[in-house]
Amino acid sequence: FQAEDGIRDVERSRGLGDVYKRQVHRNTLADHARFEVPAQGGWVDLAEGYYGVALIAPFKFGFSARENTCRVTLLRSANSPDPSADRGEHVFTYVIYPHQGDWRAAEVPLVARGIADPPRVWQDQFGAWESWLKFEEGTKNCLILETIKKSEQGNAIIIRCQEIKGARGKTKLKIGLKRIKRIVLCNLLEEPLRELPVNNQQEIWVPYCPYEIITIKIELF
């Protein structure tokens, strides 16, 4: 896929919100060695100034860019240890997404996520999650909701978010559940780090750092 001439950088998602930049020219031996890199987030973005184009290919992790041309590796069919690996019919999905501004302004991670994992509506004993969990306006495009699940131990709900734009700050989260015992910030193993104060409106302030994975544990009576 070719974009306009003059683009100097390509940015790729390494998954879990992490994004890194690499130049598209090959002036040195090190540049020549970077013929392909992973992009576990499923997208790469070629941009300059106020315009860019993203190549979104869910579940295809090998991308390369040289000058104004971007390539995606659709299939790796090794003959060892299985000489018949990957034989048969394959179906691929890709999207070319032109946009104004950089990938942050164009919400490229959210677009890619919507293509890879289309929205599904569900509800449990608490009802649809949109009815009891609300992010503060202005930060919900910086933080994405990754998981809502039951805790591994005890009577609690785990909310896991991730920051996707390399920003730092804090956001207000309103939790409209009854029988809340306490709310704590945890690590990935759901081990408590510190308690988050809850105000009378059942709101908490959640700090976040660039590309951080945030785990919140809501303990119930």
C-alpha positions in Angstrom: 0.0 0.0 0.0 1.4 3.4 -1.0 0.9 6.8 0.6 2.1 10.3 -0.4 5.8 10.9 -0.9 7.7 12.6 1.8 6.5 10.7 4.9 9.5 10.1 7.2 8.1 8.2 10.1 5.8 5.2 10.7 4.2 4.4 14.1 3.1 1.0 15.2 1.2 -0.5 18.0 3.0 -3.1 20.1 -0.2 -4.1 21.9 -1.5 -3.2 25.3 -1.5 0.5 24.3 2.2 0.8 23.6 3.1 2.7 20.5 6.6 3.4 19.0 8.0 5.3 16.1 10.5 4.3 13.4 11.9 6.1 10.4 10.9 4.8 6.9 14.2 5.4 5.2 17.2 3.0 5.0 20.3 5.2 5.4 22.3 2.9 7.6 23.0 -0.9 8.0 20.8 -0.8 11.1 17.9 0.7 9.0 18.3 -2.1 6.4 18.1 -4.7 9.1 14.7 -3.4 10.2 12.8 -4.9 7.2 9.9 -6.1 9.3 8.7 -5.4 12.9 5.8 -6.8 15.0 2.7 -4.7 15.6 0.6 -6.8 18.0 -2.0 -4.0 18.2 -2.9 -4.8 14.5 -2.2 -1.4 13.0 0.5 0.9 11.6 0.2 4.6 10.8 2.0 6.7 8.2 1.5 10.4 8.9 2.9 13.8 8.4 1.7 17.1 9.8 -2.0 17.2 9.7 -2.7 14.1 7.6 -2.0 10.4 7.7 -3.2 7.0 6.7 -3.4 3.9 8.9 -3.2 0.3 7.7 -5.3 -1.9 10.1 -4.9 -5.7 9.8 -6.2 -7.5 12.9 -4.2 -10.6 14.0 -1.5 -9.9 11.4 1.6 -9.0 13.4 4.3 -8.5 10.7 4.5 -5.0 9.2 7.2 -3.2 7.2 7.5 0.3 5.8 9.9 1.8 3.3 9.6 5.3 2.1 5.9 5.7 1.3 5.1 2.0 1.0 3.7 -0.1 3.8 3.4 -3.9 3.7 1.7 -6.4 5.9 2.7 -10.1 6.1 -0.5 -12.1 5.7 0.9 -15.6 6.3 4.0 -17.4 7.6 4.0 -20.9 6.4 7.1 -22.6 7.8 7.8 -26.2 6.7 9.4 -27.2 10.0 8.4 -29.0 12.1 5.1 -29.4 10.2 5.6 -29.4 6.4 1.9 -29.0 5.8 1.3 -26.1 8.2 -1.2 -23.4 7.2 -2.3 -25.2 4.0 -5.8 -24.5 2.9 -8.1 -21.5 2.5 -7.5 -18.4 4.6 -9.7 -15.3 5.1 -8.1 -11.9 6.0 -9.5 -8.6 7.0 -7.7 -5.3 6.4 -8.8 -1.6 6.4 -7.1 1.5 4.9 -8.1 4.4 7.2 -7.2 7.9 5.9 -7.4 10.5 8.6 -6.7 14.1 9.6 -4.1 14.8 12.3 -2.0 12.1 13.9 -3.1 8.6 15.1 -4.1 10.0 18.5 -6.5 12.6 17.0 -7.9 10.1 14.6 -8.5 7.5 17.4 -6.7 4.8 15.3 -6.4 2.4 18.3 -10.2 2.5 18.9 -11.0 2.0 15.2 -8.6 -0.9 15.1 -10.1 -2.4 18.3 -13.6 -2.1 16.9 -12.6 -4.0 13.8 -10.7 -6.8 15.6 -13.3 -7.1 18.4 -16.7 -5.8 17.4 -19.0 -4.6 20.2 -21.2 -7.3 21.8 -24.1 -6.5 24.2 -24.4 -8.6 27.4 -25.7 -8.2 30.9 -25.5 -10.1 34.1 -27.1 -9.8 37.5 -26.0 -6.2 37.7 -27.5 -5.3 34.2 -25.7 -3.9 31.2 -22.3 -2.5 32.4 -23.0 0.9 30.8 -25.8 1.4 33.3 -23.5 1.3 36.4 -20.0 2.2 35.1 -19.3 5.7 33.7 -16.1 7.4 32.8 -15.6 11.1 33.1 -16.1 12.9 29.8 -12.9 13.8 28.0 -10.9 10.8 29.3 -12.8 7.9 28.0 -11.0 8.2 24.6 -7.7 8.1 26.5 -8.6 5.1 28.6 -10.3 2.0 27.1 -12.2 -0.6 29.1 -10.4 -3.9 28.6 -12.1 -6.3 31.0 -15.0 -6.6 33.4 -14.9 -9.9 35.2 -15.4 -11.7 38.6 -12.4 -11.7 40.8 -10.3 -14.8 41.1 -10.9 -14.8 44.9 -13.7 -13.4 47.1 -16.8 -11.6 46.2 -15.6 -8.8 44.0 -15.7 -7.4 40.4 -12.5 -6.6 38.5 -12.4 -3.7 36.1 -9.3 -3.5 33.9 -8.5 -0.5 31.7 -5.5 0.6 29.7 -4.2 4.0 28.6 -3.6 4.1 24.8 -2.3 7.6 23.9 0.8 8.0 26.0 -0.9 10.5 28.4 -0.7 11.1 32.1 -3.4 12.3 34.5 -6.4 11.1 36.5 -10.0 10.4 35.6 -13.2 10.2 37.5 -15.1 6.9 37.5 -18.7 6.6 38.7 -19.7 3.2 39.9 -23.5 2.8 40.4 -23.5 -0.5 42.3 -25.0 -1.2 45.6 -23.4 -3.2 48.4 -19.9 -1.8 47.8 -17.6 -2.7 50.6 -14.5 -0.9 49.3 -12.7 -0.2 46.0 -8.9 -0.8 45.7 -6.3 -0.4 43.1 -4.6 -3.7 42.3 -1.8 -5.2 40.3 -2.4 -7.7 37.5 -2.5 -10.6 40.0 -5.4 -8.7 41.7 -3.3 -8.1 44.8 -4.3 -4.9 46.5 -2.0 -1.9 46.2 -4.0 0.9 47.9 -7.6 1.8 48.6 -9.4 4.4 46.4 -11.6 6.8 48.4 -15.3 6.8 47.3 -17.3 10.0 47.6 -21.1 10.3 48.3 -21.9 10.1 44.6 -20.0 6.7 44.4 -17.2 8.3 42.4 -13.5 7.5 42.5 -10.5 9.2 41.1 -8.2 6.9 39.2 -4.6 8.0 38.3 -3.0 6.7 35.1 0.4 6.9 33.4 1.4 6.5 29.7 0.3 3.0 28.4 -0.5 1.8 31.9 -2.7 -1.2 32.6 -5.0 -0.3 35.5 -6.8 -2.9 37.6 -9.6 -1.8 39.9 -11.2 -4.3 42.4 -14.7 -3.5 43.6 -15.3 -5.6 46.8 -19.0 -6.3 47.6 -20.8 -7.2 50.8 
